[in-house]
Amino acid sequence: MSDPDLRPQHRFLMTIEQAVREANRTTLAPMLGTITTEKFVPLMVVVAKARGDYLKEAASIAGSGAKPDADAVARLRELRLTYEELLAAAQALEHAIERGYLDVGG
């Protein structure tokens, strides 16, 4: 059983959680509409392609056996940032779905 002295804090946190859910739902749902596999899967494919580009470049650098020059490192960094940004977007979308901020269908 929970500590009776903490009941006000629990109620407060539940109220805040509901307010956050409602704020996200009323903001995100109109912006994105219903999320379907037709909308979700292409994002996952783009993430996979970006991951592949990044790993392919890293393997190419490693395969050369030489220390990469500044241009090679800059290209690898660019590919990593692209991959990480797309991954973060996909994870944010998954989180929004899990939290019930978006309607799903199909």
Gaussian input, Z-matrix of N, CA and C with variables (Angstrom, degrees):
# hf/3-21g

backbone

0 1
 N
 C     1     B1
 C     2     B2     1     A1
 N     3     B3     2     A2     1     D1
 C     4     B4     3     A3     2     D2
 C     5     B5     4     A4     3     D3
 N     6     B6     5     A5     4     D4
 C     7     B7     6     A6     5     D5
 C     8     B8     7     A7     6     D6
 N     9     B9     8     A8     7     D7
 C    10    B10     9     A9     8     D8
 C    11    B11    10    A10     9     D9
 N    12    B12    11    A11    10    D10
 C    13    B13    12    A12    11    D11
 C    14    B14    13    A13    12    D12
 N    15    B15    14    A14    13    D13
 C    16    B16    15    A15    14    D14
 C    17    B17    16    A16    15    D15
 N    18    B18    17    A17    16    D16
 C    19    B19    18    A18    17    D17
 C    20    B20    19    A19    18    D18
 N    21    B21    20    A20    19    D19
 C    22    B22    21    A21    20    D20
 C    23    B23    22    A22    21    D21
 N    24    B24    23    A23    22    D22
 C    25    B25    24    A24    23    D23
 C    26    B26    25    A25    24    D24
 N    27    B27    26    A26    25    D25
 C    28    B28    27    A27    26    D26
 C    29    B29    28    A28    27    D27
 N    30    B30    29    A29    28    D28
 C    31    B31    30    A30    29    D29
 C    32    B32    31    A31    30    D30
 N    33    B33    32    A32    31    D31
 C    34    B34    33    A33    32    D32
 C    35    B35    34    A34    33    D33
 N    36    B36    35    A35    34    D34
 C    37    B37    36    A36    35    D35
 C    38    B38    37    A37    36    D36
 N    39    B39    38    A38    37    D37
 C    40    B40    39    A39    38    D38
 C    41    B41    40    A40    39    D39
 N    42    B42    41    A41    40    D40
 C    43    B43    42    A42    41    D41
 C    44    B44    43    A43    42    D42
 N    45    B45    44    A44    43    D43
 C    46    B46    45    A45    44    D44
 C    47    B47    46    A46    45    D45
 N    48    B48    47    A47    46    D46
 C    49    B49    48    A48    47    D47
 C    50    B50    49    A49    48    D48
 N    51    B51    50    A50    49    D49
 C    52    B52    51    A51    50    D50
 C    53    B53    52    A52    51    D51
 N    54    B54    53    A53    52    D52
 C    55    B55    54    A54    53    D53
 C    56    B56    55    A55    54    D54
 N    57    B57    56    A56    55    D55
 C    58    B58    57    A57    56    D56
 C    59    B59    58    A58    57    D57
 N    60    B60    59    A59    58    D58
 C    61    B61    60    A60    59    D59
 C    62    B62    61    A61    60    D60
 N    63    B63    62    A62    61    D61
 C    64    B64    63    A63    62    D62
 C    65    B65    64    A64    63    D63
 N    66    B66    65    A65    64    D64
 C    67    B67    66    A66    65    D65
 C    68    B68    67    A67    66    D66
 N    69    B69    68    A68    67    D67
 C    70    B70    69    A69    68    D68
 C    71    B71    70    A70    69    D69
 N    72    B72    71    A71    70    D70
 C    73    B73    72    A72    71    D71
 C    74    B74    73    A73    72    D72
 N    75    B75    74    A74    73    D73
 C    76    B76    75    A75    74    D74
 C    77    B77    76    A76    75    D75
 N    78    B78    77    A77    76    D76
 C    79    B79    78    A78    77    D77
 C    80    B80    79    A79    78    D78
 N    81    B81    80    A80    79    D79
 C    82    B82    81    A81    80    D80
 C    83    B83    82    A82    81    D81
 N    84    B84    83    A83    82    D82
 C    85    B85    84    A84    83    D83
 C    86    B86    85    A85    84    D84
 N    87    B87    86    A86    85    D85
 C    88    B88    87    A87    86    D86
 C    89    B89    88    A88    87    D87
 N    90    B90    89    A89    88    D88
 C    91    B91    90    A90    89    D89
 C    92    B92    91    A91    90    D90
 N    93    B93    92    A92    91    D91
 C    94    B94    93    A93    92    D92
 C    95    B95    94    A94    93    D93
 N    96    B96    95    A95    94    D94
 C    97    B97    96    A96    95    D95
 C    98    B98    97    A97    96    D96
 N    99    B99    98    A98    97    D97
 C   100   B100    99    A99    98    D98
 C   101   B101   100   A100    99    D99
 N   102   B102   101   A101   100   D100
 C   103   B103   102   A102   101   D101
 C   104   B104   103   A103   102   D102
 N   105   B105   104   A104   103   D103
 C   106   B106   105   A105   104   D104
 C   107   B107   106   A106   105   D105
 N   108   B108   107   A107   106   D106
 C   109   B109   108   A108   107   D107
 C   110   B110   109   A109   108   D108
 N   111   B111   110   A110   109   D109
 C   112   B112   111   A111   110   D110
 C   113   B113   112   A112   111   D111
 N   114   B114   113   A113   112   D112
 C   115   B115   114   A114   113   D113
 C   116   B116   115   A115   114   D114
 N   117   B117   116   A116   115   D115
 C   118   B118   117   A117   116   D116
 C   119   B119   118   A118   117   D117
 N   120   B120   119   A119   118   D118
 C   121   B121   120   A120   119   D119
 C   122   B122   121   A121   120   D120
 N   123   B123   122   A122   121   D121
 C   124   B124   123   A123   122   D122
 C   125   B125   124   A124   123   D123
 N   126   B126   125   A125   124   D124
 C   127   B127   126   A126   125   D125
 C   128   B128   127   A127   126   D126
 N   129   B129   128   A128   127   D127
 C   130   B130   129   A129   128   D128
 C   131   B131   130   A130   129   D129
 N   132   B132   131   A131   130   D130
 C   133   B133   132   A132   131   D131
 C   134   B134   133   A133   132   D132
 N   135   B135   134   A134   133   D133
 C   136   B136   135   A135   134   D134
 C   137   B137   136   A136   135   D135
 N   138   B138   137   A137   136   D136
 C   139   B139   138   A138   137   D137
 C   140   B140   139   A139   138   D138
 N   141   B141   140   A140   139   D139
 C   142   B142   141   A141   140   D140
 C   143   B143   142   A142   141   D141
 N   144   B144   143   A143   142   D142
 C   145   B145   144   A144   143   D143
 C   146   B146   145   A145   144   D144
 N   147   B147   146   A146   145   D145
 C   148   B148   147   A147   146   D146
 C   149   B149   148   A148   147   D147
 N   150   B150   149   A149   148   D148
 C   151   B151   150   A150   149   D149
 C   152   B152   151   A151   150   D150
 N   153   B153   152   A152   151   D151
 C   154   B154   153   A153   152   D152
 C   155   B155   154   A154   153   D153
 N   156   B156   155   A155   154   D154
 C   157   B157   156   A156   155   D155
 C   158   B158   157   A157   156   D156
 N   159   B159   158   A158   157   D157
 C   160   B160   159   A159   158   D158
 C   161   B161   160   A160   159   D159
 N   162   B162   161   A161   160   D160
 C   163   B163   162   A162   161   D161
 C   164   B164   163   A163   162   D162
 N   165   B165   164   A164   163   D163
 C   166   B166   165   A165   164   D164
 C   167   B167   166   A166   165   D165
 N   168   B168   167   A167   166   D166
 C   169   B169   168   A168   167   D167
 C   170   B170   169   A169   168   D168
 N   171   B171   170   A170   169   D169
 C   172   B172   171   A171   170   D170
 C   173   B173   172   A172   171   D171
 N   174   B174   173   A173   172   D172
 C   175   B175   174   A174   173   D173
 C   176   B176   175   A175   174   D174
 N   177   B177   176   A176   175   D175
 C   178   B178   177   A177   176   D176
 C   179   B179   178   A178   177   D177
 N   180   B180   179   A179   178   D178
 C   181   B181   180   A180   179   D179
 C   182   B182   181   A181   180   D180
 N   183   B183   182   A182   181   D181
 C   184   B184   183   A183   182   D182
 C   185   B185   184   A184   183   D183
 N   186   B186   185   A185   184   D184
 C   187   B187   186   A186   185   D185
 C   188   B188   187   A187   186   D186
 N   189   B189   188   A188   187   D187
 C   190   B190   189   A189   188   D188
 C   191   B191   190   A190   189   D189
 N   192   B192   191   A191   190   D190
 C   193   B193   192   A192   191   D191
 C   194   B194   193   A193   192   D192
 N   195   B195   194   A194   193   D193
 C   196   B196   195   A195   194   D194
 C   197   B197   196   A196   195   D195
 N   198   B198   197   A197   196   D196
 C   199   B199   198   A198   197   D197
 C   200   B200   199   A199   198   D198
 N   201   B201   200   A200   199   D199
 C   202   B202   201   A201   200   D200
 C   203   B203   202   A202   201   D201
 N   204   B204   203   A203   202   D202
 C   205   B205   204   A204   203   D203
 C   206   B206   205   A205   204   D204
 N   207   B207   206   A206   205   D205
 C   208   B208   207   A207   206   D206
 C   209   B209   208   A208   207   D207
 N   210   B210   209   A209   208   D208
 C   211   B211   210   A210   209   D209
 C   212   B212   211   A211   210   D210
 N   213   B213   212   A212   211   D211
 C   214   B214   213   A213   212   D212
 C   215   B215   214   A214   213   D213
 N   216   B216   215   A215   214   D214
 C   217   B217   216   A216   215   D215
 C   218   B218   217   A217   216   D216
 N   219   B219   218   A218   217   D217
 C   220   B220   219   A219   218   D218
 C   221   B221   220   A220   219   D219
 N   222   B222   221   A221   220   D220
 C   223   B223   222   A222   221   D221
 C   224   B224   223   A223   222   D222
 N   225   B225   224   A224   223   D223
 C   226   B226   225   A225   224   D224
 C   227   B227   226   A226   225   D225
 N   228   B228   227   A227   226   D226
 C   229   B229   228   A228   227   D227
 C   230   B230   229   A229   228   D228
 N   231   B231   230   A230   229   D229
 C   232   B232   231   A231   230   D230
 C   233   B233   232   A232   231   D231
 N   234   B234   233   A233   232   D232
 C   235   B235   234   A234   233   D233
 C   236   B236   235   A235   234   D234
 N   237   B237   236   A236   235   D235
 C   238   B238   237   A237   236   D236
 C   239   B239   238   A238   237   D237
 N   240   B240   239   A239   238   D238
 C   241   B241   240   A240   239   D239
 C   242   B242   241   A241   240   D240
 N   243   B243   242   A242   241   D241
 C   244   B244   243   A243   242   D242
 C   245   B245   244   A244   243   D243
 N   246   B246   245   A245   244   D244
 C   247   B247   246   A246   245   D245
 C   248   B248   247   A247   246   D246
 N   249   B249   248   A248   247   D247
 C   250   B250   249   A249   248   D248
 C   251   B251   250   A250   249   D249
 N   252   B252   251   A251   250   D250
 C   253   B253   252   A252   251   D251
 C   254   B254   253   A253   252   D252
 N   255   B255   254   A254   253   D253
 C   256   B256   255   A255   254   D254
 C   257   B257   256   A256   255   D255
 N   258   B258   257   A257   256   D256
 C   259   B259   258   A258   257   D257
 C   260   B260   259   A259   258   D258
 N   261   B261   260   A260   259   D259
 C   262   B262   261   A261   260   D260
 C   263   B263   262   A262   261   D261
 N   264   B264   263   A263   262   D262
 C   265   B265   264   A264   263   D263
 C   266   B266   265   A265   264   D264
 N   267   B267   266   A266   265   D265
 C   268   B268   267   A267   266   D266
 C   269   B269   268   A268   267   D267
 N   270   B270   269   A269   268   D268
 C   271   B271   270   A270   269   D269
 C   272   B272   271   A271   270   D270
 N   273   B273   272   A272   271   D271
 C   274   B274   273   A273   272   D272
 C   275   B275   274   A274   273   D273
 N   276   B276   275   A275   274   D274
 C   277   B277   276   A276   275   D275
 C   278   B278   277   A277   276   D276
 N   279   B279   278   A278   277   D277
 C   280   B280   279   A279   278   D278
 C   281   B281   280   A280   279   D279
 N   282   B282   281   A281   280   D280
 C   283   B283   282   A282   281   D281
 C   284   B284   283   A283   282   D282
 N   285   B285   284   A284   283   D283
 C   286   B286   285   A285   284   D284
 C   287   B287   286   A286   285   D285
 N   288   B288   287   A287   286   D286
 C   289   B289   288   A288   287   D287
 C   290   B290   289   A289   288   D288
 N   291   B291   290   A290   289   D289
 C   292   B292   291   A291   290   D290
 C   293   B293   292   A292   291   D291
 N   294   B294   293   A293   292   D292
 C   295   B295   294   A294   293   D293
 C   296   B296   295   A295   294   D294
 N   297   B297   296   A296   295   D295
 C   298   B298   297   A297   296   D296
 C   299   B299   298   A298   297   D297
 N   300   B300   299   A299   298   D298
 C   301   B301   300   A300   299   D299
 C   302   B302   301   A301   300   D300
 N   303   B303   302   A302   301   D301
 C   304   B304   303   A303   302   D302
 C   305   B305   304   A304   303   D303
 N   306   B306   305   A305   304   D304
 C   307   B307   306   A306   305   D305
 C   308   B308   307   A307   306   D306
 N   309   B309   308   A308   307   D307
 C   310   B310   309   A309   308   D308
 C   311   B311   310   A310   309   D309
 N   312   B312   311   A311   310   D310
 C   313   B313   312   A312   311   D311
 C   314   B314   313   A313   312   D312
 N   315   B315   314   A314   313   D313
 C   316   B316   315   A315   314   D314
 C   317   B317   316   A316   315   D315

   B1=1.4566
   B2=1.5244
   B3=1.3114
   B4=1.4562
   B5=1.5206
   B6=1.3044
   B7=1.4541
   B8=1.5304
   B9=1.3537
   B10=1.4728
   B11=1.5224
   B12=1.3282
   B13=1.4592
   B14=1.5277
   B15=1.3283
   B16=1.4644
   B17=1.5253
   B18=1.3200
   B19=1.4648
   B20=1.5224
   B21=1.3357
   B22=1.4756
   B23=1.5378
   B24=1.3235
   B25=1.4637
   B26=1.5373
   B27=1.3161
   B28=1.4641
   B29=1.5299
   B30=1.3265
   B31=1.4735
   B32=1.5236
   B33=1.3187
   B34=1.4580
   B35=1.5263
   B36=1.3231
   B37=1.4610
   B38=1.5223
   B39=1.3075
   B40=1.4675
   B41=1.5259
   B42=1.3367
   B43=1.4623
   B44=1.5207
   B45=1.3234
   B46=1.4693
   B47=1.5224
   B48=1.3366
   B49=1.4588
   B50=1.5237
   B51=1.3224
   B52=1.4668
   B53=1.5308
   B54=1.3281
   B55=1.4624
   B56=1.5316
   B57=1.3263
   B58=1.4674
   B59=1.5233
   B60=1.3309
   B61=1.4674
   B62=1.5352
   B63=1.3162
   B64=1.4672
   B65=1.5318
   B66=1.3271
   B67=1.4625
   B68=1.5316
   B69=1.3209
   B70=1.4626
   B71=1.5187
   B72=1.3087
   B73=1.4668
   B74=1.5345
   B75=1.3256
   B76=1.4684
   B77=1.5289
   B78=1.3234
   B79=1.4623
   B80=1.5227
   B81=1.3269
   B82=1.4617
   B83=1.5296
   B84=1.3178
   B85=1.4691
   B86=1.5302
   B87=1.3277
   B88=1.4674
   B89=1.5379
   B90=1.3181
   B91=1.4639
   B92=1.5246
   B93=1.3326
   B94=1.4635
   B95=1.5225
   B96=1.3215
   B97=1.4549
   B98=1.5149
   B99=1.3114
   B100=1.4593
   B101=1.5197
   B102=1.3243
   B103=1.4616
   B104=1.5238
   B105=1.3099
   B106=1.4616
   B107=1.5273
   B108=1.3113
   B109=1.4582
   B110=1.5271
   B111=1.3288
   B112=1.4652
   B113=1.5340
   B114=1.3192
   B115=1.4608
   B116=1.5180
   B117=1.3296
   B118=1.4608
   B119=1.5245
   B120=1.3175
   B121=1.4624
   B122=1.5308
   B123=1.3341
   B124=1.4657
   B125=1.5369
   B126=1.3190
   B127=1.4638
   B128=1.5198
   B129=1.3299
   B130=1.4614
   B131=1.5346
   B132=1.3294
   B133=1.4628
   B134=1.5253
   B135=1.3242
   B136=1.4663
   B137=1.5260
   B138=1.3308
   B139=1.4731
   B140=1.5255
   B141=1.3198
   B142=1.4648
   B143=1.5284
   B144=1.3264
   B145=1.4682
   B146=1.5187
   B147=1.3211
   B148=1.4648
   B149=1.5242
   B150=1.3233
   B151=1.4736
   B152=1.5291
   B153=1.3192
   B154=1.4585
   B155=1.5200
   B156=1.3223
   B157=1.4664
   B158=1.5208
   B159=1.3102
   B160=1.4643
   B161=1.5294
   B162=1.3229
   B163=1.4590
   B164=1.5285
   B165=1.3212
   B166=1.4654
   B167=1.5226
   B168=1.3251
   B169=1.4720
   B170=1.5274
   B171=1.3300
   B172=1.4682
   B173=1.5282
   B174=1.3325
   B175=1.4630
   B176=1.5218
   B177=1.3163
   B178=1.4619
   B179=1.5287
   B180=1.3061
   B181=1.4692
   B182=1.5217
   B183=1.3294
   B184=1.4695
   B185=1.5246
   B186=1.3280
   B187=1.4610
   B188=1.5113
   B189=1.3120
   B190=1.4649
   B191=1.5247
   B192=1.3277
   B193=1.4557
   B194=1.5084
   B195=1.3139
   B196=1.4631
   B197=1.5223
   B198=1.3014
   B199=1.4597
   B200=1.5273
   B201=1.3456
   B202=1.4716
   B203=1.5319
   B204=1.3056
   B205=1.4618
   B206=1.5286
   B207=1.3046
   B208=1.4705
   B209=1.5321
   B210=1.3222
   B211=1.4669
   B212=1.5266
   B213=1.3258
   B214=1.4619
   B215=1.5225
   B216=1.3206
   B217=1.4654
   B218=1.5264
   B219=1.3210
   B220=1.4643
   B221=1.5253
   B222=1.3086
   B223=1.4694
   B224=1.5295
   B225=1.3288
   B226=1.4662
   B227=1.5313
   B228=1.3162
   B229=1.4721
   B230=1.5263
   B231=1.3233
   B232=1.4644
   B233=1.5298
   B234=1.3117
   B235=1.4615
   B236=1.5289
   B237=1.3344
   B238=1.4683
   B239=1.5158
   B240=1.3109
   B241=1.4620
   B242=1.5288
   B243=1.3164
   B244=1.4695
   B245=1.5190
   B246=1.3255
   B247=1.4688
   B248=1.5235
   B249=1.3229
   B250=1.4663
   B251=1.5253
   B252=1.3167
   B253=1.4667
   B254=1.5224
   B255=1.3147
   B256=1.4618
   B257=1.5253
   B258=1.3259
   B259=1.4587
   B260=1.5235
   B261=1.3275
   B262=1.4650
   B263=1.5258
   B264=1.3256
   B265=1.4686
   B266=1.5235
   B267=1.3266
   B268=1.4661
   B269=1.5196
   B270=1.3175
   B271=1.4637
   B272=1.5243
   B273=1.3233
   B274=1.4670
   B275=1.5233
   B276=1.3191
   B277=1.4587
   B278=1.5277
   B279=1.3247
   B280=1.4658
   B281=1.5319
   B282=1.3210
   B283=1.4637
   B284=1.5257
   B285=1.3160
   B286=1.4668
   B287=1.5253
   B288=1.3185
   B289=1.4652
   B290=1.5193
   B291=1.3278
   B292=1.4653
   B293=1.5192
   B294=1.3180
   B295=1.4737
   B296=1.5123
   B297=1.3232
   B298=1.4570
   B299=1.5175
   B300=1.3275
   B301=1.4532
   B302=1.5254
   B303=1.3246
   B304=1.4583
   B305=1.5162
   B306=1.3132
   B307=1.4567
   B308=1.5279
   B309=1.3200
   B310=1.4611
   B311=1.5175
   B312=1.2988
   B313=1.4626
   B314=1.4996
   B315=1.2954
   B316=1.4669
   B317=1.4746
   A1=108.80
   A2=116.81
   A3=119.59
   A4=110.83
   A5=113.82
   A6=121.88
   A7=108.58
   A8=118.07
   A9=119.68
   A10=112.79
   A11=117.06
   A12=119.65
   A13=112.27
   A14=116.77
   A15=120.49
   A16=113.23
   A17=117.06
   A18=119.29
   A19=113.15
   A20=119.78
   A21=118.25
   A22=112.42
   A23=116.96
   A24=120.60
   A25=110.58
   A26=116.77
   A27=120.33
   A28=110.85
   A29=116.01
   A30=119.22
   A31=110.42
   A32=116.31
   A33=120.64
   A34=110.87
   A35=117.05
   A36=120.88
   A37=111.47
   A38=117.44
   A39=120.24
   A40=110.56
   A41=116.57
   A42=120.99
   A43=110.50
   A44=116.95
   A45=121.36
   A46=110.46
   A47=117.11
   A48=120.63
   A49=110.90
   A50=116.82
   A51=120.67
   A52=110.62
   A53=117.04
   A54=120.73
   A55=110.91
   A56=116.89
   A57=121.14
   A58=109.83
   A59=116.71
   A60=120.71
   A61=109.87
   A62=116.39
   A63=120.19
   A64=111.06
   A65=117.58
   A66=120.91
   A67=110.78
   A68=115.76
   A69=119.42
   A70=111.34
   A71=116.23
   A72=120.07
   A73=110.37
   A74=117.77
   A75=119.97
   A76=111.94
   A77=117.10
   A78=120.33
   A79=111.74
   A80=116.39
   A81=120.31
   A82=113.95
   A83=116.84
   A84=119.55
   A85=112.59
   A86=119.69
   A87=118.67
   A88=112.95
   A89=116.56
   A90=120.14
   A91=112.55
   A92=115.88
   A93=119.95
   A94=114.16
   A95=116.55
   A96=119.00
   A97=111.08
   A98=115.25
   A99=120.64
   A100=109.27
   A101=115.61
   A102=120.70
   A103=108.24
   A104=114.54
   A105=121.21
   A106=108.35
   A107=114.91
   A108=117.75
   A109=110.51
   A110=116.42
   A111=119.87
   A112=111.56
   A113=117.15
   A114=121.00
   A115=111.76
   A116=117.10
   A117=121.37
   A118=112.65
   A119=117.28
   A120=121.07
   A121=112.78
   A122=119.95
   A123=118.46
   A124=113.25
   A125=117.58
   A126=119.54
   A127=110.09
   A128=117.27
   A129=120.62
   A130=110.50
   A131=116.81
   A132=121.09
   A133=110.00
   A134=117.12
   A135=120.46
   A136=110.27
   A137=117.08
   A138=120.81
   A139=109.55
   A140=117.36
   A141=120.71
   A142=111.26
   A143=117.22
   A144=120.27
   A145=110.90
   A146=117.01
   A147=120.40
   A148=110.55
   A149=116.99
   A150=121.07
   A151=109.56
   A152=115.62
   A153=119.75
   A154=112.46
   A155=116.82
   A156=120.36
   A157=110.98
   A158=116.55
   A159=122.29
   A160=110.29
   A161=116.70
   A162=120.15
   A163=112.21
   A164=116.50
   A165=120.25
   A166=110.48
   A167=115.93
   A168=120.09
   A169=110.74
   A170=116.67
   A171=120.28
   A172=110.66
   A173=116.44
   A174=120.22
   A175=110.97
   A176=116.40
   A177=120.35
   A178=110.83
   A179=115.72
   A180=119.98
   A181=109.92
   A182=115.96
   A183=119.80
   A184=110.88
   A185=116.29
   A186=120.47
   A187=113.64
   A188=116.73
   A189=119.42
   A190=111.17
   A191=116.37
   A192=120.21
   A193=114.16
   A194=117.24
   A195=120.91
   A196=109.86
   A197=114.80
   A198=119.42
   A199=107.67
   A200=117.08
   A201=118.62
   A202=111.46
   A203=115.03
   A204=119.32
   A205=109.39
   A206=116.37
   A207=121.89
   A208=111.66
   A209=116.76
   A210=119.38
   A211=111.37
   A212=117.07
   A213=120.99
   A214=110.79
   A215=116.00
   A216=119.95
   A217=110.10
   A218=116.82
   A219=120.22
   A220=110.57
   A221=117.56
   A222=121.27
   A223=110.50
   A224=116.33
   A225=120.56
   A226=110.39
   A227=116.58
   A228=120.93
   A229=110.66
   A230=116.85
   A231=121.35
   A232=110.88
   A233=116.26
   A234=120.64
   A235=111.44
   A236=115.89
   A237=119.35
   A238=111.24
   A239=117.69
   A240=120.79
   A241=111.37
   A242=115.70
   A243=119.45
   A244=110.10
   A245=116.30
   A246=120.68
   A247=110.95
   A248=118.00
   A249=121.07
   A250=111.95
   A251=117.89
   A252=120.55
   A253=111.07
   A254=116.49
   A255=119.80
   A256=111.18
   A257=117.02
   A258=121.02
   A259=110.64
   A260=117.16
   A261=120.75
   A262=110.93
   A263=116.74
   A264=120.09
   A265=110.82
   A266=116.90
   A267=120.57
   A268=110.61
   A269=116.93
   A270=120.82
   A271=111.08
   A272=117.21
   A273=120.44
   A274=110.57
   A275=116.81
   A276=120.31
   A277=110.37
   A278=116.94
   A279=120.34
   A280=110.77
   A281=116.49
   A282=121.40
   A283=110.57
   A284=116.19
   A285=120.39
   A286=110.99
   A287=116.32
   A288=120.37
   A289=109.82
   A290=117.18
   A291=121.90
   A292=112.27
   A293=117.06
   A294=121.43
   A295=112.82
   A296=117.51
   A297=120.65
   A298=113.41
   A299=117.55
   A300=120.42
   A301=111.92
   A302=115.99
   A303=121.79
   A304=110.43
   A305=114.96
   A306=120.02
   A307=107.71
   A308=115.27
   A309=120.00
   A310=109.26
   A311=114.46
   A312=120.16
   A313=109.94
   A314=115.52
   A315=120.68
   A316=111.33
   D1=146.52
   D2=-177.58
   D3=-79.99
   D4=156.40
   D5=179.48
   D6=-66.06
   D7=122.92
   D8=-178.08
   D9=-60.91
   D10=-25.47
   D11=179.74
   D12=-70.99
   D13=-15.58
   D14=-178.78
   D15=-100.21
   D16=1.47
   D17=-179.24
   D18=-57.88
   D19=-42.64
   D20=178.14
   D21=-60.53
   D22=-38.03
   D23=179.02
   D24=-66.86
   D25=-40.79
   D26=178.68
   D27=-64.17
   D28=-43.49
   D29=177.87
   D30=-62.97
   D31=-42.83
   D32=178.54
   D33=-59.17
   D34=-47.87
   D35=-179.09
   D36=-64.77
   D37=-37.07
   D38=176.91
   D39=-65.47
   D40=-39.03
   D41=177.79
   D42=-64.89
   D43=-43.50
   D44=178.97
   D45=-64.01
   D46=-43.47
   D47=179.12
   D48=-59.74
   D49=-41.97
   D50=178.58
   D51=-65.66
   D52=-40.42
   D53=179.34
   D54=-64.99
   D55=-40.55
   D56=178.21
   D57=-64.50
   D58=-43.85
   D59=179.51
   D60=-60.89
   D61=-46.11
   D62=-178.09
   D63=-66.20
   D64=-41.44
   D65=178.86
   D66=-61.77
   D67=-44.43
   D68=179.06
   D69=-66.48
   D70=-42.74
   D71=-177.56
   D72=-64.52
   D73=-46.26
   D74=-177.79
   D75=-70.78
   D76=-21.80
   D77=178.19
   D78=-88.65
   D79=-48.86
   D80=-172.15
   D81=-78.54
   D82=-41.38
   D83=-175.69
   D84=-56.32
   D85=-46.51
   D86=178.58
   D87=-67.28
   D88=-29.66
   D89=-179.18
   D90=-73.01
   D91=-38.32
   D92=-172.54
   D93=-107.98
   D94=-17.33
   D95=-177.22
   D96=68.58
   D97=-166.26
   D98=178.51
   D99=-72.44
   D100=132.32
   D101=178.63
   D102=-88.03
   D103=123.44
   D104=178.91
   D105=-118.41
   D106=169.57
   D107=176.08
   D108=-61.78
   D109=-30.73
   D110=179.41
   D111=-66.17
   D112=-26.46
   D113=176.40
   D114=-89.51
   D115=-34.84
   D116=-172.47
   D117=-81.08
   D118=-46.73
   D119=-174.61
   D120=-59.93
   D121=-42.79
   D122=178.97
   D123=-58.30
   D124=-34.18
   D125=176.23
   D126=-64.94
   D127=-41.37
   D128=179.97
   D129=-65.63
   D130=-34.94
   D131=177.82
   D132=-66.54
   D133=-42.54
   D134=178.28
   D135=-62.90
   D136=-40.47
   D137=177.00
   D138=-61.69
   D139=-45.42
   D140=-179.40
   D141=-62.65
   D142=-41.05
   D143=178.26
   D144=-64.30
   D145=-42.14
   D146=178.63
   D147=-64.40
   D148=-40.43
   D149=176.27
   D150=-61.37
   D151=-44.20
   D152=179.65
   D153=-62.52
   D154=-43.66
   D155=178.28
   D156=-59.89
   D157=-43.62
   D158=-179.56
   D159=-63.72
   D160=-49.63
   D161=-178.30
   D162=-67.41
   D163=-36.43
   D164=177.71
   D165=-62.75
   D166=-43.18
   D167=178.78
   D168=-64.40
   D169=-41.83
   D170=178.59
   D171=-63.00
   D172=-42.10
   D173=178.53
   D174=-64.93
   D175=-37.71
   D176=178.43
   D177=-63.75
   D178=-43.19
   D179=178.02
   D180=-63.15
   D181=-46.71
   D182=-179.50
   D183=-64.01
   D184=-37.55
   D185=-178.36
   D186=-67.16
   D187=-23.32
   D188=-179.45
   D189=-71.68
   D190=-23.78
   D191=179.64
   D192=75.43
   D193=-2.36
   D194=-178.93
   D195=-109.01
   D196=157.56
   D197=174.89
   D198=-65.74
   D199=130.26
   D200=-178.56
   D201=-68.98
   D202=146.01
   D203=176.47
   D204=-81.17
   D205=175.26
   D206=-176.27
   D207=-60.51
   D208=-36.93
   D209=179.33
   D210=-65.48
   D211=-40.69
   D212=179.36
   D213=-65.82
   D214=-41.05
   D215=178.64
   D216=-66.44
   D217=-40.83
   D218=178.65
   D219=-62.82
   D220=-40.97
   D221=178.34
   D222=-64.71
   D223=-42.90
   D224=178.38
   D225=-62.65
   D226=-42.45
   D227=178.51
   D228=-62.18
   D229=-43.10
   D230=178.60
   D231=-60.42
   D232=-43.80
   D233=179.21
   D234=-66.07
   D235=-39.38
   D236=178.15
   D237=-65.02
   D238=-44.38
   D239=179.70
   D240=-62.37
   D241=-41.18
   D242=176.97
   D243=-60.58
   D244=-49.23
   D245=179.02
   D246=-59.34
   D247=-47.63
   D248=-176.79
   D249=-64.69
   D250=-38.29
   D251=178.70
   D252=-66.53
   D253=-44.08
   D254=178.55
   D255=-65.74
   D256=-39.95
   D257=177.01
   D258=-62.48
   D259=-43.87
   D260=178.63
   D261=-61.18
   D262=-39.69
   D263=177.82
   D264=-64.16
   D265=-43.77
   D266=179.10
   D267=-63.25
   D268=-41.40
   D269=178.96
   D270=-66.64
   D271=-37.48
   D272=177.60
   D273=-65.33
   D274=-38.51
   D275=177.20
   D276=-65.95
   D277=-44.57
   D278=177.31
   D279=-58.72
   D280=-43.70
   D281=179.65
   D282=-61.22
   D283=-44.35
   D284=179.55
   D285=-61.90
   D286=-37.98
   D287=177.66
   D288=-67.69
   D289=-48.13
   D290=-179.35
   D291=-58.99
   D292=-36.78
   D293=-177.79
   D294=-82.49
   D295=-5.11
   D296=178.48
   D297=81.59
   D298=20.55
   D299=179.38
   D300=-76.53
   D301=-21.27
   D302=-176.30
   D303=-126.32
   D304=149.31
   D305=173.40
   D306=-82.72
   D307=144.81
   D308=176.73
   D309=-120.84
   D310=150.96
   D311=178.61
   D312=-158.13
   D313=168.68
   D314=176.74
   D315=62.89

